[in-house]
C-alpha cells in the first residue's frame, strides 16, 4: 500500500500545480524614444549631375565621358562616383560626393582634380 501511495504522490503534485493560475505579467513600461531627425532626400547623382559638379570644381580637367555613382555603404551620406575623362571609356578615377543640406558636395577636390591631370 505504501508503494502505491508513494507512486501516486507525484501525480497529485502535478494535478495541484496545474490548477494554479499563472502570476500576472508586469505592466509594460513606456520609454520615451527620441525621434530621428528628418534627413533631406536628395536625388541620386547621375552622370550629368556629376559631370557638372566635377567641371565646376575642376575646370582644367577634360569633360567626363562616363560615370557611375553608388552609395558608399548602407546608411552612408556619401556617394562614390567612378568616372572616365575625355575619350577614356574606362572608370579609372574615383570621387566622393557627400550629402549636404540642399545639395551634394564634392569632397577632397585637390586629390580629385589632380587625378585627371
C-alpha positions as CSV (number, residue, x, y, z in Angstrom):
1,X,0.0,0.0,0.0
2,X,2.9,2.4,0.8
3,X,4.3,1.8,-2.7
4,X,1.1,2.7,-4.3
5,X,0.7,5.9,-2.2
6,X,4.3,6.9,-3.0
7,X,3.8,6.3,-6.7
8,X,0.7,8.4,-6.7
9,X,2.2,11.3,-4.8
10,X,3.9,12.9,-7.9
11,X,0.7,12.6,-9.9
12,X,-1.2,14.5,-7.1
13,X,1.5,17.2,-7.0
14,X,1.2,17.6,-10.8
15,X,-2.6,18.0,-10.7
16,X,-2.2,20.5,-7.9
17,X,0.4,22.6,-9.8
18,X,-1.7,22.6,-13.0
19,X,-4.7,24.1,-11.2
20,X,-2.8,27.3,-10.2
21,X,-3.2,30.4,-12.2
22,X,0.0,32.0,-13.5
23,X,1.2,35.2,-12.0
24,X,0.1,38.3,-13.9
25,X,2.7,39.8,-16.2
26,X,4.1,43.1,-15.2
27,X,2.6,46.1,-17.0
28,X,4.9,47.3,-19.8
29,X,6.8,50.5,-19.0
30,X,6.7,53.1,-21.8
31,X,10.1,54.6,-22.5
32,X,10.5,57.8,-24.4
33,X,12.4,57.3,-27.6
34,X,13.8,60.3,-29.4
35,X,12.5,60.7,-32.9
36,X,15.2,60.6,-35.5
37,X,16.0,63.9,-37.2
38,X,14.4,64.1,-40.7
39,X,17.1,63.8,-43.3
40,X,16.5,65.6,-46.6
41,X,16.1,63.3,-49.5
42,X,18.5,64.4,-52.3
43,X,18.1,62.9,-55.7
44,X,20.7,60.4,-56.5
45,X,23.5,61.9,-58.6
46,X,23.6,60.7,-62.2
47,X,26.3,61.1,-64.9
48,X,25.0,64.6,-66.0
49,X,24.9,65.9,-62.4
50,X,28.3,64.5,-61.5
51,X,29.8,65.9,-64.7
52,X,28.6,69.3,-63.8
53,X,29.9,69.2,-60.3
54,X,33.3,68.0,-61.4
55,X,33.5,70.6,-64.2
56,X,32.6,73.3,-61.6
57,X,35.2,72.1,-59.1
58,X,38.0,71.3,-61.6
59,X,37.6,73.4,-64.7
60,X,41.1,72.3,-66.0
61,X,40.0,68.7,-66.4
62,X,38.7,67.1,-69.6
63,X,34.9,66.5,-69.6
64,X,33.5,63.4,-68.1
65,X,32.9,60.7,-70.7
66,X,31.3,58.1,-68.5
67,X,30.4,57.9,-64.8
68,X,28.7,55.6,-62.4
69,X,27.7,56.7,-58.9
70,X,26.6,54.5,-56.0
71,X,26.2,54.7,-52.2
72,X,29.4,54.3,-50.2
73,X,27.6,51.9,-47.8
74,X,24.3,51.2,-46.2
75,X,23.1,54.4,-44.4
76,X,26.1,56.4,-45.5
77,X,25.6,60.0,-46.5
78,X,28.3,59.6,-49.2
79,X,28.2,58.6,-52.8
80,X,31.2,57.2,-54.6
81,X,31.4,58.0,-58.3
82,X,33.8,56.2,-60.7
83,X,34.4,58.0,-63.9
84,X,36.4,58.3,-67.1
85,X,37.6,61.5,-68.7
86,X,37.8,62.6,-72.3
87,X,38.0,59.7,-74.7
88,X,38.5,57.2,-71.9
89,X,35.7,54.7,-71.7
90,X,37.0,53.0,-68.5
91,X,36.2,54.1,-64.9
92,X,39.7,54.9,-63.9
93,X,39.0,57.7,-61.4
94,X,37.0,58.0,-58.2
95,X,35.4,60.9,-56.4
96,X,33.2,61.1,-53.3
97,X,30.1,63.3,-53.1
98,X,28.7,64.0,-49.6
99,X,25.1,64.9,-49.0
100,X,24.7,68.5,-47.7
101,X,21.7,70.3,-46.5
102,X,20.4,71.0,-50.0
103,X,23.0,69.7,-52.5
104,X,25.8,67.2,-53.0
105,X,29.3,68.4,-52.2
106,X,32.5,67.1,-53.9
107,X,34.9,66.1,-51.2
108,X,38.8,66.3,-51.4
109,X,38.8,68.4,-54.5
110,X,42.6,68.7,-54.5
111,X,43.0,65.0,-54.9
112,X,40.1,64.7,-57.4
113,X,41.4,67.5,-59.6
114,X,45.0,66.0,-59.6
115,X,43.7,62.6,-60.7
116,X,42.9,63.6,-64.2
117,X,45.9,65.9,-64.7
